[in-house]
């Protein structure tokens, strides 16, 4: 079956959230993104270029462990790299502010 091509991020977002239904997967994304932000801050503060690959590796490593070990699906970043990055940041800040559970509930209600 061919994968759907989304025309907007707003169309993509419910798909992205659905691919992150497992709480452990979402939590691993949160850890990886936190470490990526930390590495980027360290890059700016120390000017040590090794923090750039550190940001990339930590961000993707934790996310991919979440997908392959817990979610049992293929990361959306392989098909939708830019929207997946945007989705990760949106999910991160919703989790950081305690609003991700409400967003999941909203999308489930809208899909019903």
TAURWO-V938518 format. One record per backbone hydrogen bond with DSSP energy under -0.5 kcal/mol. CO is the residue of the C=O (numbers start at 1). NH is the residue of the N-H. If there is no record, write none. Layout:
# TAURWO-V938518
{{CO & NH} {CO & NH}}
This chain:
# TAURWO-V938518
{{4 & 6} {8 & 12} {9 & 13} {10 & 14} {11 & 15} {12 & 16} {13 & 17} {14 & 18} {15 & 19} {17 & 20} {18 & 21} {22 & 26} {23 & 27} {24 & 28} {25 & 29} {26 & 30} {27 & 31} {28 & 32} {29 & 33} {30 & 34} {31 & 35} {32 & 36} {33 & 37} {34 & 38} {35 & 39} {36 & 40} {37 & 41} {38 & 42} {39 & 43} {40 & 44} {41 & 45} {42 & 46} {42 & 48} {43 & 47} {47 & 49} {48 & 51} {49 & 52} {49 & 53} {50 & 54} {51 & 55} {52 & 56} {53 & 57} {54 & 58} {55 & 59} {56 & 60} {57 & 61} {58 & 62} {59 & 63} {60 & 64} {61 & 65} {62 & 66} {63 & 67} {64 & 68} {65 & 69} {65 & 70} {66 & 70} {66 & 71} {67 & 72} {67 & 73} {75 & 78} {76 & 79} {76 & 80} {80 & 84} {81 & 85} {82 & 86} {83 & 87} {84 & 88} {85 & 89} {86 & 90} {87 & 91} {88 & 92} {89 & 93} {90 & 94} {91 & 95} {92 & 96} {93 & 97} {94 & 99} {94 & 100} {95 & 98} {99 & 103} {100 & 104} {101 & 105} {102 & 106} {103 & 107} {104 & 108} {105 & 109} {106 & 110} {107 & 111} {108 & 112}}
